[in-house]
Amino acid sequence: MSKVPSAGKKKRKPNKPKQNLSAAYVEKVKPKGEAFEVSDTGARGLILLVHQSGAKSWIMRFRRPSGKHAKLTLGSYYMDGSPGVP
């Protein structure tokens, strides 16, 4: 018998890479052909977004009281040591 996928099930996306997001790792991570996310192994829900241009942003993934997933951009990562606020 062959398996027929359920009509209501979504295909799962491949897992995001997980890494201990230390200062050294965040500074050395390089952009790829498109923007990508790296999840932190130490802080659940913390994500580093690396843009094509090389800009980096911090994102917090959480679940709303209604149960729906959401993302909140916390701010940019500046490699020059500035606090991330213009």
N, C-alpha and C positions, 0 to 999 in steps of 0.2 A: 504494500500500500504506500502510495506517495502522500507526503504531508502537504496540505493546502494551507497557506497562511491565513490567519483570521483577517477578516475585512477591517476590523477596528484597531488592529495593532500597528503601531508606528515602528519603522526601522530605527534601531538604536544607532546613534552616532558613535564613531570610535572614541575611546577614552582620550581625554586631554592628557598631555604629558604631566607628570607630577614631579616636583622637585622641592627640596628645601630651599626656599627663596631667601638665601642669605644675601647680604650686601654685595659680596664678591660675585655671586652667581648673577644677580640682577645687572651688575655693571658689565659683565662679559657676554651676556646673551646677545646674539646678533639677529637682525631681522632676516626673514626668509622672503619668498616670492609673494606671500600674502600675510595679512595680520594673523597672529595666532595667540592662544592663551596658554599659560602654564599655571597649574594649580599648586598651591603650597601644601606640603605634607604636614606641616606643623600647625597651621591655623585653618581649620575647616571653613570653606567658603571664600577664602582669600585667593584672588587670581591676579596674575600679572599679564596685561595685554601688551604685546609687542607689535607695533604698527610697521607697515612696509617702510616707512620713512626712518625708522629707528627710534621713534618716540615711544615711551613706555608709560602705561597708566595702571593704577591700582583699581581693582573692581572687587566688590563684595557681593557674593551670590547668597541669596536668602529665600525663605519661603514666607509669603504673606499670610496673615491670619486666615484668609480664604482658602489657603493651600496651594495657590498658584506661585510658581517660581518667578523670581525677579532678580535683577542685577542693579547695583548702585555704583556709579563711578565715584571713587573716593578722591582721586586727584592724579596729577602727573608725577612721574619720577624724573627729577632733574639730576644729571650726572655731575653738575658743577658744585653740588653741595648746598644749593639754595633750598629753602623749605618747601617749595612746590606751590607757593602762592605768589602771583605776579605783583 
